[in-house]
Amino acid sequence: MPDRHAYRRRLVGALLALVLGLAACGRSGSTAASTTAATTSSTALETTTSIPVESTATGFQPLAMSFVSASLGFALGHYQCAQGVCYQLARTSDDGVNWSLVAPAGSVVSTINPQGMYFADAAHGWVWGKGAAFTANGGKSWSPLVLPAGSIVDSLAVVGSQAYFLLSTPTSSPPGSYVASLFGQNWETSGGTSPVGGFSPVVAAAPGGFLAPGASLLGIKIVPVGTASPLWLYDPAGGTSTSVPDPCATTTGAAAIPLLSGGRYLASGTGDPASKAAFYVLCTANPGAGSSQKLIFGHSYSVNAQSSWSWTAVSSSAPPGGMGTAFATSPGGNFAIGAASGASFVYTQRSASPSWTSLSDSALGGAPVTQLEWIDDSHVFAVIGGPEGATLGPSATSAAYYSSNAGASFAKLAF
């Protein structure tokens, strides 16, 4: 069964060459550059509990991170051990300067081949990949969530008390396709999961998609790579979903490059009132030579005043270096774009400013930016390599960066 390794490669549009790179260095290694640079609602009972130790293992490589505030965050990583591959969950309370081990992640996490992680607060969090697991004690123990057999969890988002899982499940009709569907969990009252009514499963040619939480609304993007496909808005209060047009297939940018191929990345700004959310799409084209055009389009949606959909370009084109692999917006409208070719890039743009600043890392051989998130309008972090790029060995092949000045400069995190 295909996994997200293959999906991400298709999404980027090319196999990005990965070489063994720089061993993990201290946080002082910062870089700042100019713009040139079968359904059930029950939960399995199995859990694992481990005795915490003082520090992370030698060779710890980050796979995913989640911050619940600028200072408090978690990092899921793996390292070489006697069993082959072991996973750890680390925690910081000082903006990522120092990290300590919460607990070895154990068999529950290991068996799902984790690809992502999110904490709603200091106690409640999820990891996901070929399945999902939930913790209610800050990662000291994990419980597997019951989802349809064979499902890949592509994305997770939390709106209020509800966690939503976007699943890709293999289907034989048509052969080789997948059914994209939504499952939900009220994480404040129950550990069980159930299908989300109001959103019908969508048949896709390949697994993959994105969720974007927007106040009381949920944005959904199903990703058949290289073809036009709709976006969806799901209203949890009304239990309905609405299909909206994809701007990437019909628009052209300043350089008149048709945006007919490449990535379509959905994100949202969460600073609007509960009945309204601004959604954004990053459109990338791949003209070749390791570069791509990157344009952002936005639309403000109101539950009480549903207008016809029209997308508006809301940002100047980001620098062309690298093909787009990640996209994020802050509550106040700052943007961040991850890209990769021979090097890995993070481009950031502050609200109301046309200029872009960038982080460039060539030591990882152009590994994709696999996670990019704003904590607030000033703090943003990135994981380069992540599940797809982190190959265990004597040298680090993934890295994590943190910025406290809205992306003007980044510091590489040391675990």
Secondary structure, 3 states (H helix, E strand, C coil): CCCHHHHHHHHHCCCCCCCCCCCCCCCCCCECECCCCCCCCCECCCCEECCCCCCCCCCCEEEEEEECCCCCEEEEEEEEECCEEEEEEEEECCCCCCCEEEEECHHHHHCCCCCEEEECCCCCEEEECCCEEEECCCCCEEEEECCCCCCEEEEEEEECCEEEEEEEEEECCCCCEEEEEEEEEECCCCCCCEECCCCCCEEECCCCEEEEEECCEEEEEECCCCCCCCEEEEECCCCEEEEECCHHHCCECCCCCECCCCCEEEEEECCCCCCEEEEEEEEEEEEECCEEEEEEEEEEEECCCCCCCCCEECCCCCCCECEEEEEEECCCCCEEEEEECCCEEEEEECCCCCCCEEEEECCCCCCCEEEEEECCCCCEEEEECHHHHCCCCCCCCCEEEEECCCCCCEEECCC
